[in-house]
Amino acid sequence: MGYIEKWGIGTSEVLKKCLLNGNGEPTFYSNGTFRVEVKSKYAASIDDRKRTIINT
């Protein structure tokens, strides 16, 4: 299967897969470029110390 199966179905597929996986709804950005922000379903279990390590 290629990266693009059919024009126009990608965003709905990303949304569906994120919800089925338990990640919640992704955020789509379009400002000259296209970007998708997917939330981790594990983020709630990360304490502040681990979050500091990840973000450095």
C-alpha positions as CSV (number, residue, x, y, z in Angstrom):
1,M,0.0,0.0,0.0
2,G,1.3,3.4,-0.9
3,Y,1.4,6.6,1.2
4,I,-1.5,8.0,-0.7
5,E,-4.4,5.6,-1.3
6,K,-6.9,8.2,-2.5
7,W,-7.0,12.0,-2.4
8,G,-9.2,13.5,0.3
9,I,-9.5,10.5,2.7
10,G,-6.2,11.0,4.7
11,T,-7.4,13.4,7.4
12,S,-10.5,11.3,8.2
13,E,-8.4,8.1,8.3
14,V,-5.9,9.8,10.7
15,L,-8.8,10.9,12.9
16,K,-10.4,7.5,12.9
17,K,-7.1,5.7,13.7
18,C,-6.2,8.1,16.5
19,L,-9.6,7.6,18.1
20,L,-9.5,3.8,17.8
21,N,-6.0,3.7,19.3
22,G,-7.1,5.8,22.3
23,N,-5.0,8.9,21.5
24,G,-8.0,11.3,21.4
25,E,-8.7,13.7,18.5
26,P,-5.6,15.0,16.7
27,T,-5.2,18.7,15.9
28,F,-4.7,19.7,12.3
29,Y,-2.8,22.9,11.3
30,S,-2.5,24.4,7.9
31,N,-0.5,27.6,7.5
32,G,1.4,27.3,4.3
33,T,2.4,23.8,5.4
34,F,0.3,21.0,6.8
35,R,1.0,19.6,10.3
36,V,-0.9,17.1,12.5
37,E,-0.4,17.0,16.3
38,V,-1.2,13.5,17.8
39,K,-1.5,13.3,21.5
40,S,0.1,10.3,23.3
41,K,-2.3,8.0,25.1
42,Y,0.5,7.5,27.7
43,A,1.1,11.2,28.5
44,A,-1.1,11.2,31.6
45,S,1.1,8.5,33.2
46,I,4.3,10.5,32.8
47,D,5.3,12.4,36.0
48,D,7.0,15.8,36.0
49,R,10.5,14.4,36.4
50,K,10.1,12.1,33.3
51,R,8.5,14.9,31.4
52,T,11.5,17.2,32.1
53,I,13.9,14.4,30.8
54,I,11.8,13.9,27.7
55,N,11.6,17.6,26.9
56,T,15.4,18.3,27.2
